[in-house]
Amino acid sequence: MKRSRPLVVVLGLLVAGLVMLSWTQTWFTVHLDHTAAVVKTVDADGATVVPQYTAVAIASLALFLAMTIAGRVVRVVLAVVQVLLGVAVVVTGVTALSDPVAAARSAIGSVAGVSDIGAVRQVVTGVDVGVWPVIGIIGGVLASLLGVAVLFLQRSWPGPSRRYGDAATPGAASAAGASGGPASVDGAPRRPVVRDAVVDWDDLSAGVDPTAGDAVAGQSDTPNTVGSTERRPTGGASDHEEHREQH
């Protein structure tokens, strides 16, 4: 049942193509009175007799393509619409087949020079019905049956695919949170900062936080420097001792 979706979609596309094909073919060959028209016969194709077929066929094609990515609720709506489209094809085809003269009225009037339906009927001596009206009606019946089939089969179809590549994985997020930040900066792994108690004490004596430069040191491409020479007073520990001895 889960594999029925591709089959239903392919069948739907074929049925819609069948309806479109019937629209392009000759439906009726109308014979005219030679005293009332300059030609003896007029061919009325589907585009003249049932102009609605092209819009219905295109809508059916788009509908079945949409079923490949639609969710369950949308598939139900599309299936109902497909049933209605099939019914429209059948009703339109049967109406034209039941009265070929009225269906081919525009084609007859263009060569006979009349527009009133009564005058059109007077110049017609006979009508030959082709096979394409029946094929078009059969296409409408199949379209409706496919819509009904979708209503029952779509329950077992999988939902629309999701893209997982755009979302971060929970494992990566937890790992980043545990490490306190990114594992590398500019493609290079972060090097641990080595601290020295003597240098830290000198920095504290000078009133400077010895840990203020750790973040910069971890992101730099140069080797880590213990302490901060820029923040340190000009004189080192020996300068302090020499200064105390002089006093």
Order of alpha helices (4+ residues) and beta strands (2+ residues): alpha-beta-beta-alpha-alpha-alpha-alpha-alpha-alpha-beta-alpha-alpha-beta-beta-alpha-alpha-alpha
